[in-house]
Amino acid sequence: MKIFLLVIGTISLVLGVKFIYDARPIVKKYFSFSDKNEAVFGLKFFGFLLLILGTVIMYFNF
């Protein structure tokens, strides 16, 4: 169970950092609506939540 939570936490951390760092290119590639700044903010916020979730899972796992 600890290994499973470690893997889930690590994946969550990596995806969170990826969404924060590459939000604008992801939005340009996959979304095509006019308000791109709002979509970038939403993706960065979602990445931040994933980052916090992964950190909490890994912290309480050990």
PDB file of N, CA, C, O and CB in Angstrom:
ATOM      1  N   MET A   1       0.819  -1.198   0.000  1.00  0.00           N
ATOM      2  CA  MET A   1       0.000   0.000   0.000  1.00  0.00           C
ATOM      3  C   MET A   1       0.865   1.264   0.000  1.00  0.00           C
ATOM      4  O   MET A   1       0.518   2.261  -0.633  1.00  0.00           O
ATOM      5  CB  MET A   1      -0.933  -0.003   1.207  1.00  0.00           C
ATOM      6  N   LYS A   2       2.008   1.212   0.724  1.00  0.00           N
ATOM      7  CA  LYS A   2       2.879   2.381   0.763  1.00  0.00           C
ATOM      8  C   LYS A   2       3.488   2.666  -0.608  1.00  0.00           C
ATOM      9  O   LYS A   2       3.638   3.823  -0.998  1.00  0.00           O
ATOM     10  CB  LYS A   2       3.983   2.181   1.797  1.00  0.00           C
ATOM     11  N   ILE A   3       3.836   1.613  -1.328  1.00  0.00           N
ATOM     12  CA  ILE A   3       4.414   1.791  -2.664  1.00  0.00           C
ATOM     13  C   ILE A   3       3.383   2.412  -3.606  1.00  0.00           C
ATOM     14  O   ILE A   3       3.711   3.299  -4.393  1.00  0.00           O
ATOM     15  CB  ILE A   3       4.914   0.436  -3.230  1.00  0.00           C
ATOM     16  N   PHE A   4       2.146   1.948  -3.523  1.00  0.00           N
ATOM     17  CA  PHE A   4       1.073   2.483  -4.364  1.00  0.00           C
ATOM     18  C   PHE A   4       0.862   3.968  -4.086  1.00  0.00           C
ATOM     19  O   PHE A   4       0.746   4.759  -5.022  1.00  0.00           O
ATOM     20  CB  PHE A   4      -0.235   1.706  -4.129  1.00  0.00           C
ATOM     21  N   LEU A   5       0.809   4.353  -2.817  1.00  0.00           N
ATOM     22  CA  LEU A   5       0.629   5.761  -2.477  1.00  0.00           C
ATOM     23  C   LEU A   5       1.844   6.596  -2.884  1.00  0.00           C
ATOM     24  O   LEU A   5       1.700   7.753  -3.280  1.00  0.00           O
ATOM     25  CB  LEU A   5       0.370   5.911  -0.979  1.00  0.00           C
ATOM     26  N   LEU A   6       3.030   6.015  -2.787  1.00  0.00           N
ATOM     27  CA  LEU A   6       4.226   6.715  -3.226  1.00  0.00           C
ATOM     28  C   LEU A   6       4.181   6.986  -4.727  1.00  0.00           C
ATOM     29  O   LEU A   6       4.531   8.078  -5.174  1.00  0.00           O
ATOM     30  CB  LEU A   6       5.473   5.907  -2.872  1.00  0.00           C
ATOM     31  N   VAL A   7       3.755   6.008  -5.493  1.00  0.00           N
ATOM     32  CA  VAL A   7       3.651   6.177  -6.946  1.00  0.00           C
ATOM     33  C   VAL A   7       2.586   7.219  -7.291  1.00  0.00           C
ATOM     34  O   VAL A   7       2.817   8.081  -8.138  1.00  0.00           O
ATOM     35  CB  VAL A   7       3.319   4.828  -7.626  1.00  0.00           C
ATOM     36  N   ILE A   8       1.429   7.145  -6.643  1.00  0.00           N
ATOM     37  CA  ILE A   8       0.360   8.113  -6.898  1.00  0.00           C
ATOM     38  C   ILE A   8       0.806   9.522  -6.521  1.00  0.00           C
ATOM     39  O   ILE A   8       0.540  10.469  -7.260  1.00  0.00           O
ATOM     40  CB  ILE A   8      -0.910   7.733  -6.117  1.00  0.00           C
ATOM     41  N   GLY A   9       1.478   9.672  -5.386  1.00  0.00           N
ATOM     42  CA  GLY A   9       1.978  10.974  -4.965  1.00  0.00           C
ATOM     43  C   GLY A   9       3.010  11.530  -5.921  1.00  0.00           C
ATOM     44  O   GLY A   9       2.993  12.722  -6.226  1.00  0.00           O
ATOM     45  N   THR A  10       3.905  10.686  -6.398  1.00  0.00           N
ATOM     46  CA  THR A  10       4.939  11.119  -7.334  1.00  0.00           C
ATOM     47  C   THR A  10       4.343  11.537  -8.668  1.00  0.00           C
ATOM     48  O   THR A  10       4.741  12.554  -9.235  1.00  0.00           O
ATOM     49  CB  THR A  10       5.956  10.010  -7.546  1.00  0.00           C
ATOM     50  N   ILE A  11       3.403  10.769  -9.166  1.00  0.00           N
ATOM     51  CA  ILE A  11       2.737  11.118 -10.428  1.00  0.00           C
ATOM     52  C   ILE A  11       1.985  12.436 -10.279  1.00  0.00           C
ATOM     53  O   ILE A  11       2.011  13.274 -11.180  1.00  0.00           O
ATOM     54  CB  ILE A  11       1.768   9.993 -10.866  1.00  0.00           C
ATOM     55  N   SER A  12       1.324  12.616  -9.161  1.00  0.00           N
ATOM     56  CA  SER A  12       0.599  13.856  -8.914  1.00  0.00           C
ATOM     57  C   SER A  12       1.546  15.045  -8.861  1.00  0.00           C
ATOM     58  O   SER A  12       1.244  16.103  -9.413  1.00  0.00           O
ATOM     59  CB  SER A  12      -0.192  13.758  -7.615  1.00  0.00           C
ATOM     60  N   LEU A  13       2.690  14.881  -8.201  1.00  0.00           N
ATOM     61  CA  LEU A  13       3.685  15.958  -8.144  1.00  0.00           C
ATOM     62  C   LEU A  13       4.207  16.311  -9.532  1.00  0.00           C
ATOM     63  O   LEU A  13       4.301  17.487  -9.884  1.00  0.00           O
ATOM     64  CB  LEU A  13       4.850  15.558  -7.238  1.00  0.00           C
ATOM     65  N   VAL A  14       4.540  15.314 -10.302  1.00  0.00           N
ATOM     66  CA  VAL A  14       5.104  15.555 -11.641  1.00  0.00           C
ATOM     67  C   VAL A  14       4.074  16.228 -12.546  1.00  0.00           C
ATOM     68  O   VAL A  14       4.406  17.170 -13.266  1.00  0.00           O
ATOM     69  CB  VAL A  14       5.584  14.227 -12.278  1.00  0.00           C
ATOM     70  N   LEU A  15       2.832  15.756 -12.517  1.00  0.00           N
ATOM     71  CA  LEU A  15       1.800  16.378 -13.348  1.00  0.00           C
ATOM     72  C   LEU A  15       1.507  17.804 -12.900  1.00  0.00           C
ATOM     73  O   LEU A  15       1.264  18.677 -13.734  1.00  0.00           O
ATOM     74  CB  LEU A  15       0.518  15.550 -13.310  1.00  0.00           C
ATOM     75  N   GLY A  16       1.528  18.049 -11.598  1.00  0.00           N
ATOM     76  CA  GLY A  16       1.308  19.395 -11.094  1.00  0.00           C
ATOM     77  C   GLY A  16       2.375  20.359 -11.574  1.00  0.00           C
ATOM     78  O   GLY A  16       2.059  21.464 -12.014  1.00  0.00           O
ATOM     79  N   VAL A  17       3.626  19.958 -11.496  1.00  0.00           N
ATOM     80  CA  VAL A  17       4.720  20.811 -11.960  1.00  0.00           C
ATOM     81  C   VAL A  17       4.634  21.017 -13.471  1.00  0.00           C
ATOM     82  O   VAL A  17       4.879  22.117 -13.965  1.00  0.00           O
ATOM     83  CB  VAL A  17       6.084  20.198 -11.582  1.00  0.00           C
ATOM     84  N   LYS A  18       4.290  19.971 -14.195  1.00  0.00           N
ATOM     85  CA  LYS A  18       4.155  20.070 -15.655  1.00  0.00           C
ATOM     86  C   LYS A  18       3.039  21.045 -16.036  1.00  0.00           C
ATOM     87  O   LYS A  18       3.211  21.853 -16.948  1.00  0.00           O
ATOM     88  CB  LYS A  18       3.874  18.680 -16.266  1.00  0.00           C
ATOM     89  N   PHE A  19       1.906  20.976 -15.350  1.00  0.00           N
ATOM     90  CA  PHE A  19       0.798  21.880 -15.651  1.00  0.00           C
ATOM     91  C   PHE A  19       1.145  23.323 -15.303  1.00  0.00           C
ATOM     92  O   PHE A  19       0.741  24.242 -16.015  1.00  0.00           O
ATOM     93  CB  PHE A  19      -0.456  21.450 -14.896  1.00  0.00           C
ATOM     94  N   ILE A  20       1.882  23.534 -14.226  1.00  0.00           N
ATOM     95  CA  ILE A  20       2.262  24.894 -13.855  1.00  0.00           C
ATOM     96  C   ILE A  20       3.274  25.451 -14.854  1.00  0.00           C
ATOM     97  O   ILE A  20       3.132  26.583 -15.315  1.00  0.00           O
ATOM     98  CB  ILE A  20       2.842  24.926 -12.426  1.00  0.00           C
ATOM     99  N   TYR A  21       4.276  24.674 -15.183  1.00  0.00           N
ATOM    100  CA  TYR A  21       5.364  25.159 -16.028  1.00  0.00           C
ATOM    101  C   TYR A  21       4.935  25.335 -17.485  1.00  0.00           C
ATOM    102  O   TYR A  21       5.312  26.324 -18.114  1.00  0.00           O
ATOM    103  CB  TYR A  21       6.538  24.205 -15.953  1.00  0.00           C
ATOM    104  N   ASP A  22       4.169  24.413 -18.028  1.00  0.00           N
ATOM    105  CA  ASP A  22       3.801  24.431 -19.450  1.00  0.00           C
ATOM    106  C   ASP A  22       2.331  24.756 -19.682  1.00  0.00           C
ATOM    107  O   ASP A  22       1.725  24.216 -20.608  1.00  0.00           O
ATOM    108  CB  ASP A  22       4.121  23.098 -20.079  1.00  0.00           C
ATOM    109  N   ALA A  23       1.754  25.610 -18.877  1.00  0.00           N
ATOM    110  CA  ALA A  23       0.324  25.892 -19.006  1.00  0.00           C
ATOM    111  C   ALA A  23      -0.005  26.566 -20.337  1.00  0.00           C
ATOM    112  O   ALA A  23      -0.957  26.172 -21.010  1.00  0.00           O
ATOM    113  CB  ALA A  23      -0.141  26.772 -17.852  1.00  0.00           C
ATOM    114  N   ARG A  24       0.762  27.565 -20.715  1.00  0.00           N
ATOM    115  CA  ARG A  24       0.446  28.302 -21.941  1.00  0.00           C
ATOM    116  C   ARG A  24       0.584  27.443 -23.204  1.00  0.00           C
ATOM    117  O   ARG A  24      -0.308  27.488 -24.050  1.00  0.00           O
ATOM    118  CB  ARG A  24       1.347  29.517 -22.053  1.00  0.00           C
ATOM    119  N   PRO A  25       1.660  26.665 -23.370  1.00  0.00           N
ATOM    120  CA  PRO A  25       1.711  25.799 -24.565  1.00  0.00           C
ATOM    121  C   PRO A  25       0.624  24.723 -24.584  1.00  0.00           C
ATOM    122  O   PRO A  25       0.126  24.369 -25.653  1.00  0.00           O
ATOM    123  CB  PRO A  25       3.068  25.130 -24.653  1.00  0.00           C
ATOM    124  N   ILE A  26       0.256  24.205 -23.426  1.00  0.00           N
ATOM    125  CA  ILE A  26      -0.818  23.202 -23.367  1.00  0.00           C
ATOM    126  C   ILE A  26      -2.133  23.818 -23.805  1.00  0.00           C
ATOM    127  O   ILE A  26      -2.883  23.209 -24.568  1.00  0.00           O
ATOM    128  CB  ILE A  26      -0.953  22.619 -21.943  1.00  0.00           C
ATOM    129  N   VAL A  27      -2.421  25.033 -23.322  1.00  0.00           N
ATOM    130  CA  VAL A  27      -3.667  25.705 -23.697  1.00  0.00           C
ATOM    131  C   VAL A  27      -3.679  26.014 -25.189  1.00  0.00           C
ATOM    132  O   VAL A  27      -4.704  25.834 -25.845  1.00  0.00           O
ATOM    133  CB  VAL A  27      -3.851  27.000 -22.885  1.00  0.00           C
ATOM    134  N   LYS A  28      -2.562  26.473 -25.732  1.00  0.00           N
ATOM    135  CA  LYS A  28      -2.503  26.776 -27.166  1.00  0.00           C
ATOM    136  C   LYS A  28      -2.715  25.533 -28.018  1.00  0.00           C
ATOM    137  O   LYS A  28      -3.316  25.606 -29.090  1.00  0.00           O
ATOM    138  CB  LYS A  28      -1.166  27.414 -27.514  1.00  0.00           C
ATOM    139  N   LYS A  29      -2.219  24.385 -27.541  1.00  0.00           N
ATOM    140  CA  LYS A  29      -2.296  23.166 -28.341  1.00  0.00           C
ATOM    141  C   LYS A  29      -3.672  22.496 -28.272  1.00  0.00           C
ATOM    142  O   LYS A  29      -4.186  22.030 -29.289  1.00  0.00           O
ATOM    143  CB  LYS A  29      -1.234  22.191 -27.886  1.00  0.00           C
ATOM    144  N   TYR A  30      -4.265  22.448 -27.082  1.00  0.00           N
ATOM    145  CA  TYR A  30      -5.468  21.633 -26.908  1.00  0.00           C
ATOM    146  C   TYR A  30      -6.775  22.417 -26.823  1.00  0.00           C
ATOM    147  O   TYR A  30      -7.839  21.833 -27.025  1.00  0.00           O
ATOM    148  CB  TYR A  30      -5.324  20.819 -25.686  1.00  0.00           C
ATOM    149  N   PHE A  31      -6.736  23.699 -26.536  1.00  0.00           N
ATOM    150  CA  PHE A  31      -7.962  24.480 -26.396  1.00  0.00           C
ATOM    151  C   PHE A  31      -7.980  25.575 -27.441  1.00  0.00           C
ATOM    152  O   PHE A  31      -6.935  26.103 -27.823  1.00  0.00           O
ATOM    153  CB  PHE A  31      -8.085  25.079 -24.977  1.00  0.00           C
ATOM    154  N   SER A  32      -9.174  25.913 -27.899  1.00  0.00           N
ATOM    155  CA  SER A  32      -9.265  26.924 -28.949  1.00  0.00           C
ATOM    156  C   SER A  32     -10.377  27.935 -28.660  1.00  0.00           C
ATOM    157  O   SER A  32     -11.143  28.280 -29.560  1.00  0.00           O
ATOM    158  CB  SER A  32      -9.503  26.257 -30.303  1.00  0.00           C
ATOM    159  N   PHE A  33     -10.472  28.410 -27.426  1.00  0.00           N
ATOM    160  CA  PHE A  33     -11.441  29.460 -27.162  1.00  0.00           C
ATOM    161  C   PHE A  33     -10.711  30.768 -26.921  1.00  0.00           C
ATOM    162  O   PHE A  33      -9.498  30.784 -26.712  1.00  0.00           O
ATOM    163  CB  PHE A  33     -12.332  29.101 -25.956  1.00  0.00           C
ATOM    164  N   SER A  34     -11.454  31.863 -26.952  1.00  0.00           N
ATOM    165  CA  SER A  34     -10.837  33.180 -27.038  1.00  0.00           C
ATOM    166  C   SER A  34     -10.114  33.634 -25.772  1.00  0.00           C
ATOM    167  O   SER A  34      -9.099  34.322 -25.873  1.00  0.00           O
ATOM    168  CB  SER A  34     -11.871  34.174 -27.379  1.00  0.00           C
ATOM    169  N   ASP A  35     -10.595  33.276 -24.598  1.00  0.00           N
ATOM    170  CA  ASP A  35      -9.992  33.775 -23.362  1.00  0.00           C
ATOM    171  C   ASP A  35      -8.920  32.814 -22.873  1.00  0.00           C
ATOM    172  O   ASP A  35      -9.149  32.020 -21.960  1.00  0.00           O
ATOM    173  CB  ASP A  35     -11.065  33.978 -22.274  1.00  0.00           C
ATOM    174  N   LYS A  36      -7.758  32.893 -23.487  1.00  0.00           N
ATOM    175  CA  LYS A  36      -6.665  31.972 -23.160  1.00  0.00           C
ATOM    176  C   LYS A  36      -6.041  32.264 -21.802  1.00  0.00           C
ATOM    177  O   LYS A  36      -5.562  31.346 -21.137  1.00  0.00           O
ATOM    178  CB  LYS A  36      -5.596  32.036 -24.229  1.00  0.00           C
ATOM    179  N   ASN A  37      -6.038  33.533 -21.377  1.00  0.00           N
ATOM    180  CA  ASN A  37      -5.454  33.869 -20.084  1.00  0.00           C
ATOM    181  C   ASN A  37      -6.213  33.214 -18.941  1.00  0.00           C
ATOM    182  O   ASN A  37      -5.609  32.767 -17.966  1.00  0.00           O
ATOM    183  CB  ASN A  37      -5.429  35.375 -19.892  1.00  0.00           C
ATOM    184  N   GLU A  38      -7.522  33.156 -19.057  1.00  0.00           N
ATOM    185  CA  GLU A  38      -8.331  32.508 -18.026  1.00  0.00           C
ATOM    186  C   GLU A  38      -8.088  30.997 -18.019  1.00  0.00           C
ATOM    187  O   GLU A  38      -8.067  30.377 -16.956  1.00  0.00           O
ATOM    188  CB  GLU A  38      -9.827  32.807 -18.250  1.00  0.00           C
ATOM    189  N   ALA A  39      -7.908  30.418 -19.177  1.00  0.00           N
ATOM    190  CA  ALA A  39      -7.617  28.979 -19.258  1.00  0.00           C
ATOM    191  C   ALA A  39      -6.239  28.665 -18.683  1.00  0.00           C
ATOM    192  O   ALA A  39      -6.064  27.640 -18.023  1.00  0.00           O
ATOM    193  CB  ALA A  39      -7.701  28.494 -20.716  1.00  0.00           C
ATOM    194  N   VAL A  40      -5.264  29.533 -18.926  1.00  0.00           N
ATOM    195  CA  VAL A  40      -3.922  29.339 -18.372  1.00  0.00           C
ATOM    196  C   VAL A  40      -3.973  29.428 -16.856  1.00  0.00           C
ATOM    197  O   VAL A  40      -3.347  28.627 -16.163  1.00  0.00           O
ATOM    198  CB  VAL A  40      -2.933  30.382 -18.940  1.00  0.00           C
ATOM    199  N   PHE A  41      -4.721  30.406 -16.337  1.00  0.00           N
ATOM    200  CA  PHE A  41      -4.863  30.526 -14.889  1.00  0.00           C
ATOM    201  C   PHE A  41      -5.517  29.273 -14.302  1.00  0.00           C
ATOM    202  O   PHE A  41      -5.077  28.772 -13.267  1.00  0.00           O
ATOM    203  CB  PHE A  41      -5.688  31.776 -14.533  1.00  0.00           C
ATOM    204  N   GLY A  42      -6.550  28.771 -14.949  1.00  0.00           N
ATOM    205  CA  GLY A  42      -7.224  27.571 -14.471  1.00  0.00           C
ATOM    206  C   GLY A  42      -6.313  26.352 -14.474  1.00  0.00           C
ATOM    207  O   GLY A  42      -6.341  25.550 -13.540  1.00  0.00           O
ATOM    208  N   LEU A  43      -5.515  26.211 -15.509  1.00  0.00           N
ATOM    209  CA  LEU A  43      -4.597  25.082 -15.598  1.00  0.00           C
ATOM    210  C   LEU A  43      -3.491  25.190 -14.552  1.00  0.00           C
ATOM    211  O   LEU A  43      -3.099  24.184 -13.960  1.00  0.00           O
ATOM    212  CB  LEU A  43      -3.991  25.000 -17.000  1.00  0.00           C
ATOM    213  N   LYS A  44      -2.987  26.397 -14.321  1.00  0.00           N
ATOM    214  CA  LYS A  44      -1.969  26.585 -13.288  1.00  0.00           C
ATOM    215  C   LYS A  44      -2.538  26.329 -11.902  1.00  0.00           C
ATOM    216  O   LYS A  44      -1.858  25.759 -11.050  1.00  0.00           O
ATOM    217  CB  LYS A  44      -1.388  27.994 -13.361  1.00  0.00           C
ATOM    218  N   PHE A  45      -3.773  26.742 -11.668  1.00  0.00           N
ATOM    219  CA  PHE A  45      -4.418  26.493 -10.386  1.00  0.00           C
ATOM    220  C   PHE A  45      -4.625  24.996 -10.168  1.00  0.00           C
ATOM    221  O   PHE A  45      -4.390  24.486  -9.073  1.00  0.00           O
ATOM    222  CB  PHE A  45      -5.760  27.234 -10.309  1.00  0.00           C
ATOM    223  N   PHE A  46      -5.064  24.295 -11.213  1.00  0.00           N
ATOM    224  CA  PHE A  46      -5.233  22.850 -11.131  1.00  0.00           C
ATOM    225  C   PHE A  46      -3.898  22.156 -10.873  1.00  0.00           C
ATOM    226  O   PHE A  46      -3.834  21.203 -10.097  1.00  0.00           O
ATOM    227  CB  PHE A  46      -5.866  22.316 -12.417  1.00  0.00           C
ATOM    228  N   GLY A  47      -2.837  22.627 -11.516  1.00  0.00           N
ATOM    229  CA  GLY A  47      -1.502  22.084 -11.281  1.00  0.00           C
ATOM    230  C   GLY A  47      -1.043  22.314  -9.854  1.00  0.00           C
ATOM    231  O   GLY A  47      -0.422  21.439  -9.251  1.00  0.00           O
ATOM    232  N   PHE A  48      -1.345  23.488  -9.308  1.00  0.00           N
ATOM    233  CA  PHE A  48      -0.993  23.777  -7.922  1.00  0.00           C
ATOM    234  C   PHE A  48      -1.734  22.842  -6.963  1.00  0.00           C
ATOM    235  O   PHE A  48      -1.152  22.354  -5.994  1.00  0.00           O
ATOM    236  CB  PHE A  48      -1.309  25.242  -7.587  1.00  0.00           C
ATOM    237  N   LEU A  49      -3.011  22.595  -7.233  1.00  0.00           N
ATOM    238  CA  LEU A  49      -3.775  21.667  -6.388  1.00  0.00           C
ATOM    239  C   LEU A  49      -3.214  20.249  -6.476  1.00  0.00           C
ATOM    240  O   LEU A  49      -3.131  19.559  -5.460  1.00  0.00           O
ATOM    241  CB  LEU A  49      -5.257  21.669  -6.796  1.00  0.00           C
ATOM    242  N   LEU A  50      -2.830  19.809  -7.662  1.00  0.00           N
ATOM    243  CA  LEU A  50      -2.202  18.491  -7.819  1.00  0.00           C
ATOM    244  C   LEU A  50      -0.883  18.422  -7.060  1.00  0.00           C
ATOM    245  O   LEU A  50      -0.564  17.405  -6.445  1.00  0.00           O
ATOM    246  CB  LEU A  50      -1.969  18.179  -9.306  1.00  0.00           C
ATOM    247  N   LEU A  51      -0.126  19.498  -7.106  1.00  0.00           N
ATOM    248  CA  LEU A  51       1.150  19.563  -6.402  1.00  0.00           C
ATOM    249  C   LEU A  51       0.943  19.438  -4.896  1.00  0.00           C
ATOM    250  O   LEU A  51       1.671  18.699  -4.233  1.00  0.00           O
ATOM    251  CB  LEU A  51       1.879  20.873  -6.731  1.00  0.00           C
ATOM    252  N   ILE A  52      -0.025  20.141  -4.356  1.00  0.00           N
ATOM    253  CA  ILE A  52      -0.326  20.077  -2.924  1.00  0.00           C
ATOM    254  C   ILE A  52      -0.832  18.689  -2.557  1.00  0.00           C
ATOM    255  O   ILE A  52      -0.431  18.137  -1.533  1.00  0.00           O
ATOM    256  CB  ILE A  52      -1.370  21.149  -2.533  1.00  0.00           C
ATOM    257  N   LEU A  53      -1.707  18.119  -3.380  1.00  0.00           N
ATOM    258  CA  LEU A  53      -2.240  16.780  -3.114  1.00  0.00           C
ATOM    259  C   LEU A  53      -1.133  15.740  -3.088  1.00  0.00           C
ATOM    260  O   LEU A  53      -1.089  14.906  -2.183  1.00  0.00           O
ATOM    261  CB  LEU A  53      -3.281  16.401  -4.163  1.00  0.00           C
ATOM    262  N   GLY A  54      -0.242  15.779  -4.067  1.00  0.00           N
ATOM    263  CA  GLY A  54       0.873  14.834  -4.106  1.00  0.00           C
ATOM    264  C   GLY A  54       1.802  14.991  -2.914  1.00  0.00           C
ATOM    265  O   GLY A  54       2.291  14.000  -2.371  1.00  0.00           O
ATOM    266  N   THR A  55       2.049  16.232  -2.504  1.00  0.00           N
ATOM    267  CA  THR A  55       2.901  16.484  -1.350  1.00  0.00           C
ATOM    268  C   THR A  55       2.273  15.936  -0.073  1.00  0.00           C
ATOM    269  O   THR A  55       2.964  15.323   0.741  1.00  0.00           O
ATOM    270  CB  THR A  55       3.169  17.979  -1.205  1.00  0.00           C
ATOM    271  N   VAL A  56       0.989  16.148   0.108  1.00  0.00           N
ATOM    272  CA  VAL A  56       0.303  15.651   1.305  1.00  0.00           C
ATOM    273  C   VAL A  56       0.293  14.129   1.330  1.00  0.00           C
ATOM    274  O   VAL A  56       0.511  13.526   2.381  1.00  0.00           O
ATOM    275  CB  VAL A  56      -1.136  16.187   1.365  1.00  0.00           C
ATOM    276  N   ILE A  57       0.044  13.507   0.187  1.00  0.00           N
ATOM    277  CA  ILE A  57       0.059  12.037   0.132  1.00  0.00           C
ATOM    278  C   ILE A  57       1.422  11.498   0.494  1.00  0.00           C
ATOM    279  O   ILE A  57       1.532  10.554   1.276  1.00  0.00           O
ATOM    280  CB  ILE A  57      -0.342  11.540  -1.259  1.00  0.00           C
ATOM    281  N   MET A  58       2.467  12.093  -0.070  1.00  0.00           N
ATOM    282  CA  MET A  58       3.811  11.596   0.234  1.00  0.00           C
ATOM    283  C   MET A  58       4.231  11.909   1.665  1.00  0.00           C
ATOM    284  O   MET A  58       4.947  11.118   2.279  1.00  0.00           O
ATOM    285  CB  MET A  58       4.817  12.191  -0.734  1.00  0.00           C
ATOM    286  N   TYR A  59       3.805  13.038   2.204  1.00  0.00           N
ATOM    287  CA  TYR A  59       4.165  13.404   3.565  1.00  0.00           C
ATOM    288  C   TYR A  59       3.546  12.444   4.582  1.00  0.00           C
ATOM    289  O   TYR A  59       4.230  11.966   5.487  1.00  0.00           O
ATOM    290  CB  TYR A  59       3.726  14.836   3.858  1.00  0.00           C
ATOM    291  N   PHE A  60       2.263  12.167   4.430  1.00  0.00           N
ATOM    292  CA  PHE A  60       1.581  11.306   5.390  1.00  0.00           C
ATOM    293  C   PHE A  60       1.798   9.825   5.130  1.00  0.00           C
ATOM    294  O   PHE A  60       1.411   8.988   5.946  1.00  0.00           O
ATOM    295  CB  PHE A  60       0.118  11.600   5.380  1.00  0.00           C
ATOM    296  N   ASN A  61       2.416   9.493   3.996  1.00  0.00           N
ATOM    297  CA  ASN A  61       2.703   8.100   3.694  1.00  0.00           C
ATOM    298  C   ASN A  61       3.895   7.595   4.519  1.00  0.00           C
ATOM    299  O   ASN A  61       3.950   6.419   4.879  1.00  0.00           O
ATOM    300  CB  ASN A  61       2.979   7.929   2.194  1.00  0.00           C
ATOM    301  N   PHE A  62       4.832   8.477   4.809  1.00  0.00           N
ATOM    302  CA  PHE A  62       6.035   8.044   5.544  1.00  0.00           C
ATOM    303  C   PHE A  62       6.095   8.631   6.902  1.00  0.00           C
ATOM    304  O   PHE A  62       7.040   8.369   7.647  1.00  0.00           O
ATOM    305  CB  PHE A  62       7.280   8.407   4.801  1.00  0.00           C
TER     306      PHE A  62
END
